[in-house]
Amino acid sequence: MPKRDRFKLLKTGLRKGDEIVKFSTKGRYALRMLLDLAEHRDSGFVALKEIASRQDISKQYLEQIVSLLAGTDFLRSNRGKHGGYMLAKEPSQYSVGDILRAADGSLAPIACIEKNAASCQRASHCKTLYMWQGLEKVVADYLDSITLQNILDNANKGGEADYVI
């Protein structure tokens, strides 16, 4: 299948009922939190309370997300009166794929192709394995090609999003 058609397939949706390939709430909220920090990077450290208010996400849920991202190089933190969080790098250095992997662990559409999953007993004779691996590659390639800066640039120019997170 040509690359253009694969992206079109993702855009129009691989549907099961009304649902397209789904990502967890933690992944989507981690992306929103990091986008908020990218938008307010000139403000220095930003309190979770401020992000929670702007993004309509509970502060407690954001604390869980921060703990998921703590082992990464995504955030810098500061305690005290002017404490909070800020991006550790420029927004152009954060891919959406990396953010979702940090929050969700994998972009694999099925468990048997996750990198840390035990080998599937059917893998040697599974007729659909190539298809699932192809879907994972298309999703990963697409999400790895978009950075926080791309999203900010698109929003600032009034661009309409083809995909909703």
N, C-alpha and C positions, 0 to 999 in steps of 0.2 A: 504494500500500500504506500503510495507516495506520501512524503512528509506532510505536504499541505493538507491532504485528505485526512491524515491522522489527527492533525490539530483541529480540523473542521469537526471530526468525530467527537473530540473532547468538548468542543464548544457547544455543539448541539446536544451532546449528552449520551453517555452510555447509560441507559435507563433501566432501572428495576422499579417498576411502579412509577412514581414521580421523582425518584431520587437519582442524582448523578453521583459519581464517585465522591464519597464523603470524607471529610476530615473532622477530627475531634474539635469540641468546643475549646479545649486547651490550646490546640494549634491555632485556631482562628483568633482566639483572644491574645495569644502570644504575639501574633502578627500585628494585631491592633495596638497592643501595648508598645511594641517596638516602633511602629509607625508614629504613634503619639510622641515618643521620645525623639524620633527623627524630626518631626515637625517643630518641636520645642527645644532643639539642641542648643540654640543660642541662649536659653534660659539657665543653663548650668544644670545642676542636679534637680530632678523633678520628683516631688513626693508622690507615692502611690495613691494617696488620697485625691490628688489633682487628676491623675490619669483615670482613676476609677470614676470620678465625677464626669469628666469629658467623654469617656467611652461607655458610660452606663454599665460598668462591670463592678462587681463587689470588690472591695479592697482585699477581703480574705481570699477571693479567687485569684486576684493578681499576686498575692503573696505566694500561693501555690505555684504560679507560673514562674515567678522569680526564683523559687527554689529549683525548678526544672532547669532554668537557664544558668544557675549558679556555677555549674561545672563547665560552662562554655566561656568563650572570650567575647560574648555579646554585650555584657553590661559592666559598668563601673558603679560602685556604690559609695555612699558617704553617710555617716551617721551624724546625729546632732541637729542643731537648730536649722541649718541649711542642708540637711540631709536629703537623700533620695537616690534616684538612679539616673544614669545617662548612658548613651551609647558609647561603647569602648572604641568604635571605629566609625568611619564615615558611612552614611547610609548606602552608598554605592557598593560597599563591601559586604552587605548582607543579602544573600539570595533568599527568596521566599522558600525555596526547597530546603535550605539549611535551617531556617527558622522552624518549619513544620517538622523536620526530622528531629530537631532538638526537643520539641514539645511532644511529638507523637512517637518518636523512635524509628519510624519507617514510612515510606511512601508506597510500600507494596500493597497492591489491591487484595492479595490473599496471603494467608499466613505461611504457606509452604515456600514462598520465594523471599521471605524476609531474610536479611543477611545473617541474623543471629538465631534463626529458627533451626530446629533439628531437621535434617534432611527428610524429605517426604519419601515414604516407602514406595510411592507410585511414580516418582520422578522419572525413573528409567523407561517407563512405558506410558507416561501421561501424554495423551494426544493434544491436550490444551495448554500444556506448560509454556510453549513458545508464545502463545497468545497473551498469557498473563505477564510473562516477562517483557513482551513488547509493549503492553499497556503501561507497565511500571516505567519503562524507558521513556515513553512519550510524555508521561506525567512528570517524571524527574527532569527531563530535558527542558520542558516548558517552564516548570517552577524554578529551576536553577538559572534560567535565562532572565528572570525578573528580579530586580533589586528593590530595596526600600526606596532608593532614589528614583527608579523608574515609576513607581507608584505615586510618589510625591509630584514628579514632573507631570504625569498624566493628570493628576487632580488639579494642579496649578494652572494647566492650560485649558481646563474645563472639559477635558476629554471624558467621554463616556466609557465606563468599564464594560468590557465584553464578558467578564467573569466576576461573580460576586463571591466574596469571602465572608 
